[in-house]
Amino acid sequence: AQRVTQPEKLLSVFKGAPVELKCNYSYSGSPELFWYVQYSRQRLQLLLRHISRESIKGFTADLNKGETSFHLKKPFAQEEDSAMYYCALSGTGFQKLVFGTGTRLLVSP
Amino acid sequence: EPEVTQTPSHQVTQMGQEVILRCVPISNHLYFYWYRQILGQKVEFLVSFYNNEISEKSEIFDDQFSVERPDGSNFTLKIRSTKLEDSAMYFCATRSGTVQGYGYTFGSGTRLTVV
């Protein structure tokens, strides 16, 4: 079974501080991992996918198969980063996305 | 960037009424999904649809729910007899048929309020 765990419900940091949003997963095959961001209950926007290995808005995430983790990082948080962040996993063959419970990031001035 | 369009953005309905939520997927996408998000809770999978049939559904997707692609473009979710607990944000998502394509693209959602 596919499972995504985001242990922190809320992460509160000051502007300019580093951020790490944790995500661990459970899947027996080769997963696709994603990070989605949701601003004020709007649409879910794709932030990162592990296949592309790119940096969006200063965020990066590395898939660690040994630790089954896909943590999201940003070296210097900005106030506009305040949002809900969801880690999600898809199995092979374009299966459904399974979401974690989300972490609310709050960046204070 | 291509978008997934959902209508209506907000629907209020009386308990027991039928509702149809509509989604216009990105034109070359082959895989379609419905998710829901009850206020303050996580995003939950409802159903996936490929090649004009359901490929997977969750335990939430019971007999009161149905999906179809009636005209080859729109992708609809029907709830036959709404209950109070169906109040939620419903998101449509689509994906292309290639791994190199984008990830899952979500629409802006329909906020369903059952009164």
Chai-1 contact restraints between the chains, C-beta under 6 A:
chainA,res_idxA,chainB,res_idxB,connection_type,confidence,min_distance_angstrom,max_distance_angstrom,comment,restraint_id
A,F34,B,G103,contact,1.0,0.0,6.0,A-B,restraint_1
A,R43,B,F106,contact,1.0,0.0,6.0,A-B,restraint_2
A,R43,B,S108,contact,1.0,0.0,6.0,A-B,restraint_3
A,L44,B,F106,contact,1.0,0.0,6.0,A-B,restraint_4
A,L46,B,G103,contact,1.0,0.0,6.0,A-B,restraint_5
A,R49,B,G103,contact,1.0,0.0,6.0,A-B,restraint_6
A,F94,B,Y31,contact,1.0,0.0,6.0,A-B,restraint_7
A,K96,B,F45,contact,1.0,0.0,6.0,A-B,restraint_8
A,K96,B,S48,contact,1.0,0.0,6.0,A-B,restraint_9
A,K96,B,E56,contact,1.0,0.0,6.0,A-B,restraint_10
A,L97,B,Y104,contact,1.0,0.0,6.0,A-B,restraint_11
A,F99,B,K42,contact,1.0,0.0,6.0,A-B,restraint_12
A,F99,B,V43,contact,1.0,0.0,6.0,A-B,restraint_13
A,T101,B,K42,contact,1.0,0.0,6.0,A-B,restraint_14
